[in-house]
């Protein structure tokens, strides 16, 4: 009687099929995990800027208008997944019950906006934005889950 020391073609095909099924289930989960990990960079940097802006305000009595005043230039160059912009809030626009526009003018010099622009395709969230005037964390797509990690 002859012994078989190898695998049959059918056994190899079944193994490949099982691996393909597992990969098709795992890959989307991994891709979502990778995007959340990349967004964590923007979240961490935003909180770093907030802390440094508060410290700068206490020391100088006004907000920094450039990252170099916060001593963040080198750290920003190391960021892989986002580019950052520091700007000032625009007037806040609200609407009353009848749909009439109400403009609340921005007139404080102690407020700022941080915008993180992704260097990768992030159609779900787009730009991540923090506005200290309204204390809101938003995404340019309107998705409220983007700031959760």
C-alpha positions in Angstrom: 0.0 0.0 0.0 1.3 3.4 -1.0 1.3 6.3 1.5 0.4 9.9 0.6 2.9 12.4 1.8 1.4 15.5 0.1 -1.8 17.4 -0.2 -4.3 16.9 -2.9 -5.4 19.7 -5.2 -8.8 19.8 -3.6 -7.3 20.2 -0.1 -5.2 23.1 -1.4 -8.2 24.8 -3.1 -10.3 24.5 0.0 -7.5 26.1 2.1 -7.2 28.9 -0.4 -10.9 29.5 -0.4 -11.1 29.6 3.5 -8.2 32.1 3.5 -9.9 34.3 0.9 -13.1 34.3 3.0 -11.3 35.2 6.2 -9.3 38.0 4.3 -12.5 39.5 2.8 -14.0 39.7 6.3 -10.9 41.0 8.0 -9.6 43.6 5.5 -12.5 46.1 5.8 -12.1 46.0 9.6 -8.4 46.5 9.4 -8.8 49.5 7.0 -11.3 51.1 9.4 -8.9 50.6 12.3 -6.1 52.1 10.2 -8.2 55.2 9.5 -9.1 55.6 13.2 -5.4 55.3 14.1 -4.6 58.0 11.6 -7.3 60.3 12.9 -5.8 59.8 16.4 -2.8 61.8 15.1 -5.1 64.8 14.4 -6.9 64.5 17.7 -3.6 64.3 19.7 -2.1 67.3 17.8 -5.3 69.3 18.3 -5.2 68.8 22.1 -1.5 69.7 22.1 -2.3 73.0 20.3 -5.1 73.7 22.7 -2.9 73.2 25.7 0.0 75.3 24.2 -2.4 78.1 23.2 -3.8 78.3 26.7 -0.2 78.4 28.1 0.7 81.1 25.5 -2.3 83.2 26.4 -1.5 83.1 30.1 2.1 84.1 29.4 1.5 86.7 26.7 -2.2 87.9 27.1 -3.0 87.0 23.5 -3.3 83.9 21.3 -0.5 82.8 19.0 -1.3 83.3 15.4 1.3 80.9 14.1 2.5 77.4 15.1 6.1 78.7 15.4 5.0 80.8 18.4 3.8 77.7 20.1 7.1 75.9 19.3 5.3 73.2 17.3 7.1 73.6 13.9 9.3 70.5 14.3 6.6 68.4 15.7 4.3 69.3 12.8 6.9 68.3 10.3 6.9 64.8 11.8 3.2 64.4 11.3 2.5 61.7 8.7 -1.2 61.8 8.0 -2.4 65.4 8.4 -1.4 68.9 7.6 -2.5 71.5 10.1 -3.7 75.1 9.9 -4.2 77.7 12.6 -6.7 80.4 11.9 -9.4 82.6 13.5 -13.1 81.9 13.8 -15.5 83.4 11.4 -18.8 85.0 12.4 -21.2 82.4 13.8 -24.4 82.0 11.8 -27.5 80.8 13.5 -31.1 80.5 12.3 -34.3 81.2 14.3 -37.5 79.2 14.2 -38.6 81.0 11.0 -35.3 80.3 9.2 -34.0 83.8 9.4 -30.3 84.1 9.6 -28.8 85.6 12.8 -25.1 86.5 12.6 -23.1 86.6 15.9 -20.0 88.6 15.1 -16.6 87.2 16.2 -14.9 89.9 18.2 -12.6 88.1 20.6 -8.8 87.8 20.2 -8.5 84.8 22.5 -10.1 82.3 20.1 -8.7 80.1 17.3 -9.5 77.4 14.9 -7.4 74.3 14.1 -8.0 72.5 10.9 -6.4 69.1 10.1 -6.3 68.3 6.4 -5.9 64.6 5.7 -3.0 63.4 3.5 -5.0 60.2 2.8 -8.5 59.6 1.3 -10.9 60.1 4.2 -14.3 60.5 2.5 -16.1 59.7 5.8 -14.6 62.6 7.8 -12.7 64.9 5.5 -11.1 67.8 7.4 -11.1 67.6 11.2 -11.8 71.0 12.7 -11.7 72.4 16.3 -13.2 75.9 16.9 -12.3 77.3 20.3 -15.0 80.1 19.9 -17.7 77.5 19.9 -15.7 74.7 21.6 -16.9 72.4 18.9 -15.0 69.5 17.4 -16.4 68.9 13.9 -15.6 67.2 10.6 -16.1 68.9 7.2 -18.4 66.1 6.2 -20.6 66.6 9.3 -20.0 63.2 10.7 -20.1 63.4 14.4 -18.2 60.2 15.1 -14.9 61.4 13.5 -13.6 62.8 16.8 -14.2 59.6 18.7 -11.4 57.3 18.7 
